[in-house]
Structure formats: C-alpha cells, structure tokens
Amino acid sequence: MSEMDIECPMASKRLMIREMVMENFKSYAGVQRVGPFHKSFSAVVGPNGSGKSNVIDAMLFVFGRRAKQLRFNKISELIHNSSNHRNCETARVTVHFQEIIDMEGQEFTVVPDSQFSVSRTAHRTNQSDYYINDRKVSTKDVNEKLKGLGIDLDNNRFLILQGEVEQISMMRPKAEDKNDTGLLEYLEDIIGTHKYVEHIEEGGKKMQELHEKRQGMIQRLKVVEKEREGLEGKKQEAEDFLQKQAMMLTHKASAARINLSKYEVVIDDASRKKGELELKLAYERDKHQNFDRDAKKLEDKFQIADKEHQALIKALQEAQKAFAKFEIQDAKLTTDLTHVKQKLRKTESKIESDAGNMKKLEEEVMFLEEEIPRCRAKADQLTEELGKQESVLEGMLLAIKGEVEGYHQQMSQIRMDLAPWEKRIGECSARIGISTTERDALARRAEDAKRRLEGALKGLAAAQLSEAAKRRQIQELEAAASRCRIQIDQHREELRTHRADEKTLEVQAALIRDKVSTLRSYVSSTQQQGGLVAALMTAKSRGEVTGVYGRLGDLGAIDKQYDVAVSTAVGALDYIVVETASDAQKCVEYLRRSQLGVATFLILEKQRHLAAAAEEKMRTPEEAPRLYDLVKVKDQALRPAFVFAMGNTLVASDLDQALRLAYSKDSRFKRVVTLQGQLISESGTMSGGGGRPSRGRMALGSSAPKGGNVDAKAAQAELKQAEEELQSVTQALKSTRDKTIACEQALKAAERQLGELESSVPRARMEVEAEEAKAHDIQTRLEGLKAATEVDAEDMKQISALEQQIKEEEASLAQLNSQSAGLRSKISALQQQIDGAGGDKLKKQKALSVKLQKDISDAESDYTRKGVQVKANAKSLYKLRKENVKDVALKAELEVEIVKIGDSKKALEMEAEVAFLQRAEREQAVEDNKTALEAVKGERDRFQRDFGIVRQTQLNIETKLEDLASFLKEQSLHMRKVEAEYESLVARLCKDFGQEQETMPKEGDLQGQSADDHIFKAGMLESELQKMNPDMEAIEAYRLKDADYNSRMIELEVVTAEREVVRRETEGMRKRRLDEFMAAFNTISMKLKEMYQMITLGGDAELELVDSLDPFSEGIVFSVRPPRKSWKNISNLSGGEKTLSSLSLVFALHHFKPTPLYVMDEIDAALDFKNVSIVGHYIKDRTQNAQFVIISLRNNMFELADRLVGIYKTDNSTKTVTINPAEFTVGTQDCEKDTAAKDQEHKHSELAAAGQAVTVT
C-alpha cells in the first residue's frame, strides 16, 4: 500500500448501509427503496427538486434529528402529502446496515449475524417511534448501537450537508465562548483531549487558592519571625532579673493567697444565696413555661374562635344579602298585589253597584209590569163605576131634566167640542212624560261616570305625587351612594398612600437604625482609640514616655474623595508612630501599668530604608494616582511611615479600572483600591464593597493636620443627627400607622353604608315602578272614564231630540190648553148652573162623577207612564248587563292574577323563610360565637394578666439573680484575677525560678498574716526592680512567639505539600493533554499536507499553532498555498479553494480516526471541472475502507461512482432507480443481449412508472 493510501487492513470488518426503505417520507409516496448502495462509492443523482437531499434528511431522521433540524416545525410535516396521496397517517424510514469484511477488488464478505435495520416512524400526532430490527426501542438505544459501530453521532463528521463543507474552513482559530466552536475545539473533540479541560481548570483554580493561602502564611510567618528576633535581647535581660524578682513574686503570691481565701468566703455565701434564688427561679420558670404553653393554647384557641367568628360574620352577610333580595322581590309582589286588589275592589264595587242597580231596575220593571195590569184594571173598574154613577146622575138629572136640560144640551155640545182637545192634550202630556223619563235616564249615566272620573283623577294625582317622592328618594340614595363611593375611593387611595408611606418609613427607619448602630460602634471605638492616644500624648508631656508622634492617620491629610479608599486600604492608620524601639517599649509598659489596653506601634527608625522610596516619583499604568502621593504630610520625616503603610497601592475610579490595573504587566502595582472601597490584594483576592464602607480613619483636607482625633467630632455630630432623624422617622411611622388604622375603620364604615344604600335603591325603584304601573293603569282607564262622562253622539243626539220634542210638546200642550180654555170655562159656568139646579145631593153625585173621571184620567196617565218607564228601565238594564259581563270577566282576570301573585308570594315566602331561618340561624350563631369569642378573649386577657404577674415575679427573681450574678461575677473576676495572679506567680516561681510546688505559701502557713504586709514588702522590692527597668514578659513572650513560629511553619509546610500535589496532578494532565493533542495534531497536519498536495496537484496546506508554546491559548490557523500561489489564510480563498481545503481536512481526519461511512451533499458545487475530477478520483481510488454516499449533479463526479442511485419525481412523488455502471452494457453487437437489455429496460420503465424502486445489474 502506498504512502498516500488511507485504507485499513483488509481483514478488519466495517459497517456499511445496504439500502434505505422510505414509506410516505417527505416527497416519497408509498414504499420506496433507495439502493442497494455500494460498499465504497455510491452517487445519488437526479434533477433539482426531485428529492435527492431527502435521502440525507431520511438518514438524519433515523439518527434522531428533530423536525426543526430538518427545516420543519413539526414532525408530522415530514409525512408525505400530495394530490394523489392526501391521507397518509405515518412516515417511516428504515436503514438496513450490515458489517462486511473487504476482499480483493470489489468483493466483500458479510459478517454473519451482523445485518440489522434501524427504523423511525413519524405520526400525525407529532410523535415518533424508533425500532431496531422491528423491535421498539428508545433514541438512546439507537445512539448507543450506532456509536458502538463507529458512527460519530456526537460530531457528525460522517455527514456533510449542502454548503457545510465550506463552513469547516471558516472556523475561527479558537471559540470565543463556550457556545461557539473553533478549529481548536473541532480538532480536540475528534482527538479526545477535551476531556482534560475541565479537570485542568479545576486544578488551576485550586492551585491558585493554595498559592494565595501559602503567600499569606509566609507573610504572617515573616512577621512572627521578626517579632521573635525583637524579643531576644529582652529575654536575656529578664533572665538576669529573675533572682531578685522571685522574692517579690513570693510576697505577692502570699498576699494573693490571703486575699483568695477572703474571696472564697464571700463567694461561697453569695453562691448559697444564688442557689436558693435559682431554685425559686426554676420553680417560676416551670410556672412560666406552663403559663406560656397555656397562653399559646389560649391564643391559638382565640385565633381559631376569631377565624370562626369572621367566617360566621361573612356567612351572615351573605345570608342577609340573600334575604334582602327576597325582601325586594316580596315588596314588588306586595305592591303588585295591592294594586291588583285595589283594581279588583273597584271592579267588585262597580259590579256590586251595577248588580244593585240591575236588581233595582229588575224589581222596578217587575213591579211596573205587575202594576200596569192593575192600573189597567183600576181604570176599567173606575170607568165601570163612572158608568154606574153617571147612570145615577142621569136619573137625578132626569128629575130636573126640564130645569137643566138646556144646560146639559149646551154642556154636551160644548164637551163634544172639547173632547178632541182633551184627547190631544192627554196624548201631548203622555208624550212629554215619556220623553222626560228617557232624557233623565240618559243624563243620569253621564253623571255616574263623572263621579268615577273624579275618583280616578284623585288616585292618579296621589300616585304621581308618590312616584315623584320615590324618585326624589332614589336620587338622594344614588347621590348618597355616589358620595359614599367617592369616599371609599378616597379612603382606599389614602390607605394605599399610608401603607406605601408606612413601608417607606419602615425601610428608612431600618436603614437609619443600622446607621445609628454603626455610628455608635464607630464613635465608641474612636473614643477608645482617641483616649489611648491622648493618654500617651499626656504621658509624653509629663516625660513618662518619649518619641511619640501620634496616631498615623492623624499625622497626614487626604482629599475627601479618597476617604473611603484610604480608610479601606490602609490598616496601619491606627498604628501609633514612635521614634525608636525603646520608645515603643516604654509606651507598652505605660499602657500595661495604666491598664489602658493594647496598641500597635510603628517604629520610625526601622523605616529609614524607605526614605528613598518616599521621594521617588513613579509612572503608573493609565496614570492612576498612587495612594501615597495623595497624602499631605507636615513633617517630611514621617513620610517613610506612610510608605510602609501604603506601599504602591493605586486608586481606581471603579472596579473595571481596578481589575485592569491589578492585572497589568507592571508587577509593582498589584494592589488597587477603588473609590467605593473595593480592594484587590497583591495575591489577586478581592474584598470590600459591601455594607457600610469604612471612612474617617484619616484626616481630610488639602493641608497636613496638626494632629488629634480624626473625624471624631464629625462622627459624633453625624450620630446625633442620625438619632434625631431616627426619632423623627419613628414618630412619623407611628403617626402613619395611626392614620392607616383610622383610614381602615373609615373605609369599613363607608363600605357598610354603601351596602345599605345599594340595597335600598332597588326597593325604592320597585316602589316607583309600582306607582308608575298604578298611574299607568289609572291613565288607561281615564280615557274610558272621560269618554263615559261625555254623552256619546248618539245619546246626545237622542237627548237633544227628546228635549226638542219635550219643548215642542210643551208648546203644543200650552197652545191646546190655550185654545181649549174657552170651552172649559163655558163648561165650568154651565156646570155651576147645573150644580145649582139639583141641590146638594146632585152636587155630590156630580162631584163623585167628576172625581171618578179624574181618577180614570190619573189611572190612564199612570198606566201610560209605567209602560214608558218599563221600556226605559229595560234599555238601561240591557246596558248594565252588558257592562256587568265585562266587569265580571275583568274580575276573573284580576282574581287569577291575584292568585298568581299570591302563589308567587307564597313560593317566595317559602324560599324567603328558608333564607330568613338561615339568616336567623347565622345571626344566632354569630351571637353565640360572639359570646364564646368574648369568653375566650376574656379568659385570654385574664390569663395574660396572670401571666404578666408570673412574668414580673420571674423578672424580679432574675433581676436579683442578675445583681447577685453580677456581684458573683465581679467577685469571681477579682478572685480569678487574684487566683490567676497567684497561679501565675506560683507558675513563674516554679518555672522561672525552679521552686517546688510544695514550698509555695499555703493557706495554713499564712494564718494571722496580713496581705498588706506582703504587698508592702513586694512594693519595696518592685521599686528596686523598676529601677532596673527589665521586661518582665520578655521570656514568656519569646516562648509564645517561638511556639507560634513553629506552628505556623508546620501549617506552611502542609499547605506547600498540598499545593505541590495539586500542581503535579494539574501539570500531569496538562502534559497528557498537550502530548496527546500534539501527537494527533502532527499526524493530522502531515496527512492534511499530503491530501492537499495530492488533490491540488502541487499545493500546500498546514495547520499552524497561533502560539507555538501553548496551542490551547490562541488556537489553530488553517493556512493554504494553492498551486502557483502564495500562502493565504483559508478565509481569503475562493469558494472552490475553500472546498478543496475542507475536503483535505476531512480526508486527513478520516485517516486519523476513520468512520465507516460518509454522506456528502453536493460537496463539488463550488469546484471546477478539473477539481471535481480530482476529488472524484480520490474518493474512487483512495477510500476503500469506508462507504461514501455522495449527492452530486456533476457528471465527472457521479460517473466515477461504483453505484448510481437515480432520483426522479412523477405525479408529485419521488421514485428511485439504482444501476451498477460497471455491469450496465450499451451498444453490444449481440442481438440477443441487446434484445434482452431492451426488454429489461422496458420492464424497468414500467416498474418505475408504477412507482417502484428498480435495481439494474
């Protein structure tokens, strides 16, 4: 095998795709077989739009890609859909694999039992299923199966889609972030060295942490070593002093032992009393715990009862609302019922009145009908009687016939003349009576209607007045409700404002309270520090100490804007500056004797070596100010102290600048502080920036201060101002909370009032509707009543005719009477003469005849009048009966309506009764619960009062105990001091002077002795020792410092060893990563050079490390020199050159880590004819250990393929045909073969037209 070959040994087995089966996938309708593929080089060809790329999409689909990665939104969109195949439910792709062993030439052997298929089915529900050999599996199973057979599903190197070949060449040397991929990451993923990256980063961080920790330990170790060296001379001096000191210590120990005995007696007595009080306190605490437990139970009980009460109140309100709705409905029904009943009463009254009138008319008609025959009989009887009496009269007249005959004849003649007139007068009078009766009957009906109209008008006026009043009431209620809503909105807005103010004030109060606490601590510490410095300065003025300059922060000044920076960055500002070490020692002795506390001293003579640095002017990065250069110092001799304290610390405006300065190349400036107090140390650690920044530790201003306590007065003033502000905010918060409570109460009251108003408005509206209905009903009847008061045209015409007739008849009657008056007077005169002729008897008989005639006339008139009255009454009765029928129907309707309203009312009352009972039950429940709640509250309040008494008793005992404990603590403190002093003295005597413990003063040996005597003797000895001026603590201090030094050295060695372990592990991983990567990189780079030279026939290509010392820092550059051209970066090449370069890299990577198959989509699109041929021949000749499936439209590519898969589309459906070019014969002279080939071709065409896959060999 040549050097350019990348074939694997023939005996090794590899994976290949045998064929693909697609069913309703994308453009493939039905079952379509693509393949079989060749073991080495297969080409997929076909016109644009035929579905070639769908072959790759099918593979991606099977290998688990999502729909969006296949340029679709949903998996269901992959299902075929065309005019001939519209209802496909699933799409399925099956890829058939097999493992083969390559033989000589084109032959190969299939590894037994190595054939398998991987399928994936997509459903309309956007679900998909995976199968291996038709057995349903998960995506993970498919991935594991294919990865185990060498398919790189992680990096997808086996797959190059259309246009992706150029993207390989366009990669950056290194990824800019974790989500990007550069050429370095691309190669590391393939090589496999990316697995070390995370471990190396973790090791680097851990090593940095250990390094910083070690540096800190070294600095502290150096400080301890210097302090130990400083104690060496004092230790020697102290050892010479110990002999005389032993006697003094013995006297002091004796005095301490005597005082210790006294303290023991006092403490024993106090402890006894304390024990008694503790027993009482334990009893009270048990009692308190029981009370506390019971109080919690009562409080829980109260809270539960209160919640139940609130729930019952809410339920009651709901019941009240429900019952109020029933009340409104009941009010409406009641109003409707009242109105209907009033209407019914009027109708019944009218029916009753009409019934009475009808009865009266009927009785009158019956009476008249009975009277008419009697009148007729009476008239006949009277006529008969008149005939008899006239016969008697005639007999009497016959007796005086001669005397009165002439009168009778004249009277008879005159009566004969008067008879027509009498007849006419009678008829006229009868007609007048009938007409008058008829006219009166018609006029009486209109009068009755007028009376009813007046009543209706009064009812209408009352209804309208009531309606107006109700409307005014509604307006008032709505206005009140509107005002109430405005008040509610105002209260809610006020409540929101108060609550917001309350939250703001709470935050302000918390902030100010924190500020006050900080300031108090600061002022306290400042006062303590200031007191210590002041004491030293006072001692200096008295000559007790010398060489004291003062506190370092008080000896210089800095501008106000650097206050936080200098206070944060310079810890030595609180150091006290002295001239020499002996001055510092004297100050320490003075502070110890005066029990003023501890201070740190900065010895100026030790900093003389920094004098040159104090005068040096340095150039800083970004011209950032050096903190030291910002300090104004009055005494220039003090500048070395500030150089010691501040060093080369820089000041940055913000954290970004601080980071740039700290990590700049100039190693002198690694310590940076920002104006906000964020500090970056020399080791790189960052601190500060949180909470209240440190400030006020150095004098502020443009000139050097005269000394004194810096910012103490300002801090006290700020504290006072903050306390006043806190008091103001607290008062404002209390006022706001009071306003909030008042506003909540006002809001609840307004909401209750609004609820009442809103429930009243519907009732008032229903009352208005009832009055409107009543007025409307009256107005409806009013027109009829008005019409009834006015006589209708017919009646008016009849009345007018009757009145005219009456007038005419009366005129006629008057005329007839006038015309017949002469005849009557003549008869009357003749009658008088006749009456005078017959005497009294005749007169009586005549009077009787006249009377009978008059009675007959009256009877006839009565008969005629009653006949006319019967007719008139019959007519009126007819009209009344007609109206009565209407009134009875109306009454029935009203009664039905009353029944309906009554039924509705009863039903409503039943529902309302349930609501009423529910409301009553809930009211009772609320009352009962209220009583129970008040009982629980009362019990809780009483218990809390009792609890307060118990608590007060406990507090009293605790106060006594605290006082006693304070006394005991004080005495014990004194005793411990004395005991510590005694033990210290004894220990020192034993340790420093070699005395035995048994020789120390005991309590029995010291009985009767005075502690003052021993103290006096010790004082005398101490005076003598003070003149010697030794350091009594030098030996112990040296011993402690030496022990501290040794322990710190051990800790340093442990951290150093741990750092070395981590460093070795990290460096080992870095070396393995570098070695493995460089070995693979060199192999790939060499193979890339070979591939590119071969493909381009003389060009050159290289993978170069941007940083040759560290390939992982800057990445890898892909450089190319096309034939007869200069070296260029690959990004500056043409499309074809980029494609060739990328393919060279792909083939080189294949040599480094082969993958069994490659699928490439139009990788030759950007290549010219020549380069296509070169790439095609390379794939044809040099890739015998892998399977290539290439989609191409270039004939000089696909003509080199071992197998051609043709893709074409008919009837909106893609179909395939596969041929083996090596066995496909054209133009043979053998007729039989030619005929057979044509028959075979014709058969294949028929099969292709039928939509089936065809394999031609």
Secondary structure, DSSP 8 states (H G I E B T S, - for coil): --TT-----TTSEEEEEEEEEEESBTT--SEEEE----SSEEEEE--TTSSSHHHHHHHHHHTT--SGGGT-SSGGGGB--BTTB----EEEEEEEEEEEEE-STT-EEE-TT--EEEEEEEETTS-EEEEETTEEE-HHHHHHHHHHTT--TTT-TTEE-TTHHHHHHT--SS-SSTT---HHHHHHHHHTGGGGHHHHHHHHHHHHHHHHHHHHHHHHHHHHHHHHHHTHHHHHHHHHHHHHHHHHHHHHHHHHHHHHHHHHHHHHHHHHHHHHHHHHHHHHHHHHHHHHHHHHHHHHHHHHHHHHHHHHHHHHHHHHHHHHHHHHHHHHHHHHHHHHHHHHHHHHHHHHHHHHHHHHHHHHHHHHHHHHHHHHHHHHHHHHHHHHHHHHHHHHHHHTHHHHHHHHHHHHHHHHHHHHHHHHHHHHHHHHHHHHHHHHHHHHHHHHHHHHHHHHHHHHHHHHHHHHHHHHHHHHHHHHHHHHHHHHHHHHHHHHHHHHHHHHHHHHHHHHHHHHHHHHHHHHHHHHHHHHHHHHHHHHHHTSS--EEEEGGGSEEE-GGGHHHHHHH-GGGG-EEESSHHHHHHHHHHHHHHT-----EEEGGGGGGGHHHHH-----GGG--BGGGG-EESSGGGHHHHHHHHTT-EEESSHHHHHHHHTSS-TT---EEETTS-EE-TTS-EE--SSS----SSEESSS----S-TTHHHHHHHHHHHHHHHHHHHHHHHHHHHHHHHHHHHHHHHHHHHHHHHHHHHHHHHHHHHHHHHHHHHHHHHHHHHHHHS--HHHHHHHHHHHHHHHHHHHHHHHHHHHHHHHHHHHHHHHHHHHHHHHHHHHHHHHHHHHHHHHHHHHHHHHHHHHHHHHHHHHHHHHHHHHHHHHHHHHHHHHHHHHHHHHHHHHHHHHHHHHHHHHHHHHHHHHHHHHHHHHHHHHHHHHHHHHHHHHHHHHHHHHHHHHHHHHHHHHHHHHHHHHHHHHHHHHHHHHHS---GGGS--TTTTTT--HHHHHHHHHHHHHHHHHH---TTHHHHHHHHHHHHHHHHHHHHHHHHHHHHHHHHHHHHHHHHHHHHHHHHHHHHHHHHHHHHHHHTS-EEEEEESSSS-HHHH-EEEEEE-TTS--EEGGGS-HHHHHHHHHHHHHHHHHHS--SEEEEESTTTT--HHHHHHHHHHHHHH-TTSEEEEE---HHHHTT-SEEEEEEEETTEEEEEEE-GGG---S-S-HHHHHHHHHHHHHHHHHHHTT--EEE-
